[in-house]
Every structure is written in structure tokens, then in C-alpha cells.
Amino acid sequence: MQYGRDKAYDILRQRLVGGHYSPGAQLKEEPLARDLGLSRTPVRTALRRLVDDGLATDAAGQGIRVAEWSEWDVEETFQLRMVLEPYASFLAAKRGGPALSEQLDASNQTMAAGIAKGKDGIAQVQSANRDFHHALLGASGSPRLRAILETMIDMPIIKRSFYIYTSQELEQSLHHHRDLTLAVRAADGELARQVMQLHLRMSYLRFMRHRSEYRRDTINGAKT
């Protein structure tokens, strides 16, 4: 029974993160159960977990539906972050001092430990990544930047996308975090800005590539 619940959750999570279903599409238990070769009970449990994750919604009278994170939502979020977060990193490197670099080091160690655990450590990787970006944002000393960027950093579909990345891709992200930490330690604002720009650009390309690959595999699978 536990295997069935985990299987349903893992497959549906990958589909939602990968954009297999259109935003707002209803997720019905019976067709999904037939599609996955499972009973309705594990599918029902998986759908509830996806609602808790923020990948699906459960509005009264409308059933469970795919959270409406459209292509434009993702594009706009990354573009805004690529404009604003490098500037926040520039300010943080100038203003953060030793306390910030120590905080970032701790986050990097936690992220590395999570990556080493494989799939079992993804939640730890997510948490460490969030802490890292929020630490830089807080150290920027700009309430306006915080007001704009905080919700973007925590965008649900981006957070859940960690599940579709390879360990090598997570290591690449961690490498960027370590370079940013070095820039903060050196109080080099321009370097911090450049590294964050690269980090976010690579994150965007990685995310969109996985979405495209997943859709292509799904279409090809349906034809065979």
C-alpha cells in the first residue's frame, strides 16, 4: 500500500512540475488511477499531498486542479529575479560582513549533506537553498527588494523542481552558492552580482530544459 501511494505521488509530482497538465486542469481520481494502474485510494492520498505542496488546488465545488503556474508565470518570475536578485547580492556582499558569510557557509554545508543523500535529501536541499537566497536578500538591507523578491524565491513550482534535477545539476547550483559566499567574504559586490546573474540564468535554462524533455517523453510515450 505504501509503495502504491509513493508511486502515485512521485509520478503525479513529476507530471505537475514538468508541465504535463495544463494549469487549472482537473485531476480526477478514477482516470488517474486507470492511467497509473493503481486503485483510487493511493491516488487520492497523492492528490492531497500535492495540494499540500502547492502544486494543486482544492477549491470548494471545483475539485482538485493543477495550480495555475503558467509558462508566463515561470518566465516572468525568473526574469524579475535575474534583474533584481543580482542587485540584492551586490548590496549583501557590501553590507553583510563576516556574519553573513558564516550563515551562507552553514547553508552550503546543509545543502551538500542533502545532495549526498540523494532523493531522501531533496527537502533538505530545498530548505538550504531557500535559506541561502533569503539570507542574501535580508542582508541587502532593502525592504523594497525583500517585499518584491520574497514570494518569488518561494514560488511553489520552482521549489518542487528540485525533484527533477540530477545530482550533478544540484552540485552545479551548490558550486554557484559557494562562489557567492566567497564574493561575500571578500566584500566584492560586483563579483556577487555577476555570480548571481549566472546562477539564475543557469537555473532558468535547467528548469525549462527539464520541462521540455518531460513533455517530449510524454508525447512520444503516448504515440508508442
N, C-alpha and C positions, 0 to 999 in steps of 0.2 A: 504493500500500500504506500509506504514512504517513497519507494522508487518511482511509483506512478505519479505521485504528487510532485516530486522533484523533476521528473521528466517533463511533465506538462508545464511546469513553471519555467524551466530552462528554455524549452523550445519557444513558448509564447513570449518570454522576455527577449530572446534573440530577435524574434519577428518584430516586436514593437520597437526595439532600439534600431533595428535595421530598416524600418520603414516599410515592412511588408504590407501592413494595413494602412488604409487612408485615415488621416486624422478625423475623429468623430465617428468612425465605423463602429457598428455594434458588434460586440463579441458574445456570441450566443453559445451556451454550453453544449447543446446537442450536436450542432455541426462541427464544433471544435473537437468534441470527444470522438466523433467518427473519423475526422481527419487524422487525429493522433493515435487512433486505435486504443483508446482508453475509455473507462467509464466516466460518467458525468461528475462523480464526486471529486476525483483529483483535479479535474478541470475547474470545477467550482472553487476549490481551495486555491488553485493557482491564480485565478482571476482576482480573488480577494487580495492576494499578496501583491498583485500588480497594481491594484488600486492603492494599496498602502505605499507602494513605491513611487506613486505619482505618474506612472506610465498609462494608467487607465482611470476613468472617472465612473462614478455610480450615482448619477442624479436621479431623484425620485421620478418614476414613471418613464424613464428613458433607457433603462437597462445599463449594463456596463459597456462603455465605449472607449475607444482609443483616445488618449489625451491629445488635444489639438495642438501639437508642436509641428507646424508645417515646415516645409523647406525654407520658406522665407523667415520663419522664427529662428531657425538654426543659423541661416546666413546672416541675418541682422545681428543676432547675438554675438557671433564671432567677429563681425566687422566692427561693432561698437567696442568690444573688448580689445581688439587689435589697435584701435585708436586711443583708448583711454587707459588701459592697464599698463602699457609701457610707460606712460607718463607717471602713473602711480608708483611704478617700480623705481623710476628715476628719483622721485621725491623720497621714497622709502630708503633708498641707498644713501641719500644725503642726510636724512634725519634719523634713521633707525639706530645706528650705533651698535656696540657690542651686544646689547640685549636682543636686538632683532636677529643678528647673525646666529646667536645661540639658539633662539627659537626656531629659526629655519633649519639649523643643523639637526635639531631634535626631530623635526618633521621629516627631514630626509632619511634619518635613521629608521623611523617608523615605516616610511614608505618602502624602503629597501627590505625591511623584515617582512612586510606584506607581500611584496613581489616574490620573495623566496618561498612563500607558502603556496604559490600557485593560485588556483581558483579559490581555495579556502581563505586567501588573504586579500581578496578583492575589496571587501568592505573596509579593511584597514588601509589599503592603498587610497581608496576614495576619501576617507577621513583625513589622511595625511595630506593629500593633495588640496583638499578644502582648507585645512589649517594653514598650509603654506601660502596660498593665494590670499586668504583673509589676513594673515599676518602682515604681508606686504601692503595690503590695502589699508589696514589700520595704521601702520607706521608712516603712511604717506602724509598723515595729518590733515587730510582734506575731507571734511564732512560731505561736500558735494560729490566727490568721487565715490565715497562709500555709499551714498544714497543711490547712485546710479548703478554701480557695479555689483553690489552685494547679491542681488537677486539673479544677476546674470551668471555669476560664479556657481550658484546653486541650481541652475536650470536642470530639472529632473532628467531630461533625455540625455544631457551631456554627462551627468553623474553616472547614469546607468550604462553609458557607452564603455566604461572601463571593462565590462564583461566581454566585449568583443575584441579587445586588443590582445596581441600576443605579448609574451613576457619580454621579448626584445623591444617592442614598442613602448612598454611601460618603463623599461630600463632607459630608453632614449629620453623619455619625459623626465625621469629622475636625474639624468645627466644634465638636462637644462636647469633643473632646480638647483643642482649643486653649483653650476656656473653662476646662477643668480646669487647664490649665497656668497660666493667668492667676490662678486661685484659689490655686494652689501658690505662685506668685511673690509673691502678696500675703499668704501665710500665713493665708488665710481658710478655716479648716476647715469652717465651716458652708456656705459657698458651694460648696466642693468636694463636700461631701456631697450637696447639692441637685442639682448638675450631674450627678454620677454616677448618682443616682437617676433623673433624666430620661433620661440616656444609655442605661441598661439597660432602662428601660421601653420606650423607642422601639425599641431593638434587638429586644426580645421581640415587640412588635407587628409589626415589619417581618418578622421571621423567620416568624411564624405566618401572616401575610398571604400571603407567597410560597408557603408550603406549601399553603395553601388554594387559591390561584389555580392552582397546578400540578395539584393533584388535580382541580379542576373542569375544566380544559382537557383533562386526560387522559380523564375520563369523557365529556365532550362529543365528543372525537375518536373515542372508541370507538363512539359512537352514530351517527356520520355515515358 
